[in-house]
């Protein structure tokens, strides 16, 4: 069975996010002062073959833990739906 996973990887809240800071300054410079605390991350979409949703979740968690996210600096969330 095919599943589609949507993965979001973001910098830990405790860490400085230089990209987010730069975008926040840029937004302020163009008059969008109401937007603040900008954080920049990654969005990853994948298709996965698995027997059921629990197996798909396990495989995606493994991929995130081993490759897609750096747990020292990032956290991740994901959702899985049938493809």
RADAKA-V971380 format. One record per residue. N is the residue number from 1. PHI is phi as a letter, one per 30 degrees, with the letter a starting at -180 (none if undefined). PSI is psi as a letter, one per 30 degrees, with the letter a starting at -180 (none if undefined). NEAR is the number of other C-alpha atoms within 10 Angstrom. Layout:
n:phi:psi:near
N:PHI:PSI:NEAR
N:PHI:PSI:NEAR
This chain:
n:phi:psi:near
1:none:k:11
2:c:k:15
3:b:l:18
4:c:k:16
5:c:k:20
6:c:j:15
7:c:k:21
8:c:k:18
9:c:k:20
10:b:l:19
11:d:k:21
12:e:k:16
13:d:f:11
14:d:f:8
15:c:k:9
16:d:k:12
17:c:j:17
18:e:e:12
19:d:e:13
20:d:e:17
21:d:e:16
22:d:e:14
23:d:e:16
24:e:e:18
25:d:e:17
26:d:e:13
27:d:e:16
28:d:e:14
29:d:f:10
30:c:g:8
31:j:g:10
32:c:i:12
33:d:f:12
34:d:f:7
35:c:k:11
36:b:l:14
37:h:h:9
38:d:k:15
39:b:k:18
40:c:k:15
41:b:a:14
42:b:k:12
43:c:k:13
44:b:k:11
45:c:k:13
46:b:l:12
47:c:k:16
48:b:k:19
49:c:k:14
50:a:l:15
51:d:e:11
52:a:l:12
53:d:e:16
54:d:e:11
55:d:e:13
56:d:e:23
57:d:e:19
58:d:e:12
59:d:e:15
60:d:e:22
61:e:e:17
62:d:e:12
63:d:e:12
64:d:e:20
65:d:e:14
66:c:f:11
67:b:e:10
68:d:f:18
69:b:k:19
70:c:j:16
71:d:f:15
72:d:e:8
73:b:f:13
74:b:l:16
75:b:l:17
76:b:l:20
77:b:l:12
78:a:l:16
79:b:k:12
80:b:k:19
81:b:l:13
82:e:k:13
83:d:none:12
